[in-house]
Amino acid sequence: MKKKVQILLVDDDEDDFLLTEDLLDQIPWFEADLHWAKSYQEALEKIETTQYDLFLLDFLLGKYTGLDLLDEINKKNKDLPAILLTGKGDAEIDRVAVEKGAYDYLEKSSINADSLERSIRYALKQAETLRALRESEIKYRTVFDHSKEMIFIANEKFDIISISKSAEEFSGYTQSEIYSMPTYKLLAEPEELLKIEDYVAANKSLKDFQLRIRTKSGEARTGLLSCVLELNPEGGYFIHGIFSDLTDRIKAEKSALQTEKMEATARLMRILAHEVRNPLTNIGLSAESLYDEINDDYGQSLLQIIKRNTLRIDKLITEVLNTAREDQIQLLPNNIHDVLEDSISHISDRADFAGIEILKNFNAEKLPLLNADKFGIAVNNLLVNAIEAMENSKNKILTIETRDFNSLVSLSISDTGCGMNEDQLTRIFEPFFTAKTNGIGLGLAATLGIIESHDASIEVKSEPGEGTTFLILLPV
């Protein structure tokens, strides 16, 4: 069965219409349904009301030209093929016609059935190919723009020339800002870019390279970079890449590991506390019984030492059990600023004595769910830690800041103290781990327990010599 093709001829000469109709009848592989428009305006009306597969456009249309009509056709649909017809050859018209999207350019004096058939066949095939390409472009552009991963194209120097919209939410930079800045400024460790460039140049691809991106707000986010080197038509190279954010997953894994360690430690502490407290009670009772029987001062002083240390060990056991206990606490909407002001009042004398300036930026308006007493203990622990961390600092500033964050309230406590290294950061909430010479390492473990009992999260950011920030996110 012959393919039916809807064709619109736009020409003010009826003889040309009849000639074209005759030539089309000689083409065997399709059946032409030829429509005729005598003028530019009539052609516009037909384009609006009828769907055509192909246009044959005379170059001269009164005060308009076929190029003007081609512009109107392109506005309607860029994939509709058009062939421009003219009375004589003109290289400049040919060039402009191609630039405006004409699929071919034919001289009327040399048109025959073969040349017209060939031109129509090429135009229809090219239009079909372009439609398929445009559909693919739309499909992949949708994927590109809506992907959660950062998909990008870079030149061989790794300068970003195209990047998915997700990069704006991820990095805080607009696409325009990313295009205008050198790529190394996006990296938490700029020197990593040299490793990536060398590896890709040598191996033509890179897979699952762990990389940290520095966002516009200064946050470092971790993910995996994969990319491949491609040759471009000009003989140079460009790079297709994808960056998958793992920050939240890494945080969740760390939190799960920390919780697991806490639970294991808590079980051990409860067992040890039970096993120690029983003989300790016997020691205390025995010391009490001997107190009345020993009359000399030396003996009684020894008993006092035994009693004092028994009480001290018993108190330590109580602290251990309180840290390990997983109590269900009552949470109520509370003004976090009242809790913070109360905690600040407890440490203000100590801060003044140490020469520490306390800055308060209280911007939160929402009421988080808090147990005021328990949360106050956690805040006190963090404030005391901050003060002790700034003991030898020259610039002593303690900053306490709150703000609303989606359905959360964020609390950050920042100091300008000694900071922590990577090993200290990974172990900071472990029971009995401490960098202090006079601590037992239970304060931050207890703090973590209190934060988790509030269904809240806590993050720590620190660099040696650069201070530390604790960030708590509380549900409202």
Secondary structure, DSSP 8 states (H G I E B T S, - for coil): --EEEEEEEE-S-HHHHHHHHHHHHT-SSEEEEEEEE-SHHHHHHHHHH---SEEEEESEETTEEHHHHHHHHHHH-TTS-EEEEESS--HHHHHHHHHTT-SEEEEGGG--HHHHHHHHHHHHHHHHHHHHHHHHHHHHHHHHHH-SSEEEEEETT--EEEE-THHHHHHS--HHHHHHS-GGGGBSSTTHHHHHHHHHHHHSEEEEEEEEEE-TTS-EEEEEEEEEEEE-TTS-EEEEEEEEE-HHHHHHHHHHHHHHHHHHHHHHHHHHHHHHHHHHHHHHHHHHHHHTT--SHHHHHHHHHHHHHHHHHHHHHHHHHHHH-------EE--HHHHHHHHHHHHHHHHHHTT-EEEEEE---S--EE-HHHHHHHHHHHHHHHHHHTTT-SS-EEEEEEEEETTEEEEEEEE-S----HHHHHHTTSTT--S-SS--S-HHHHHHHHHHHTT-EEEEEEETTTEEEEEEEEE-
